[in-house]
Amino acid sequence: MSLQNNKQTKPSLTAAFDQYIDETLRKEITGISRTAWWRLERQNKTPPSYRIGSLKRWLLSEVLLWLQSN
């Protein structure tokens, strides 16, 4: 029996470890100001935001994937 797939892969962030982040942490992670982010949102160029009560949040995994693809 041989090992077919010997490649090491990077661990991925899965839903079990995901979390919602607030505006402050989103800004710290992306380095994009609130105003610039708002403009990108209007152009549908950002990950979706989620309303939790009256608070706006983003999923950390989606923000990180977005950063990798940009």
N, C-alpha and C positions, 0 to 999 in steps of 0.2 A: 504494500500500500504506500503510495507516495502522496506528498502534500501538493495539491493542485495550486492552491493560492497561497504563496509564501509572502506576498507583499504586506508590509505593515501599513496600516491605514490610520489616519488621525481619528481620535475619538470624536464623535459628534454629540452635540447637545441634543438630548432627546426630551420629549414632552415630560417625562418623569422628573427632569431636573430644570424645567423651564420656569421662568418667573416673569411677572409684569414689572416693568421699570417706569419710573416717573420722568418728568421733563428734565429734572436736574441730572439724573443719571444718563438719560438719552443724550443730553448735550455733552456730558463728560466723555461718553463712549465714542460719539461720532465727531465731536469737535465742531458741530454746526450750530450756529446761534438759533434761537427760537424763531426769529423773523425769517432767516434763510430757510429753516426747516418748514415753516408755514408756507412759504412760496413753493417749495418742492412738493409739499402735500397737495397744494392746489393743482399742480401739474400731474398728480398721481405718480410721482417718482419716489415715494417713500413706502416703507412697510405700513400696513394698516394700523390705525390706532383703535383702542377699545375703550369704551366708557364703562367705568366701574363706579356706579353712583354718579356723582358729578365730576369725577376725576378722569382725566385722560391718561391712558397707559399704553405701552407697547410691549410686545413679547420680546424678551431678550434674544431668543434664538432668531427671530425674524430680523431684528436690527443687525445682529452679527452676520447673518447671511447676506443682508443687503450691503453691508460694508465690504464683504468679500467680493461681491459682484460689481462693485463700483470702483 
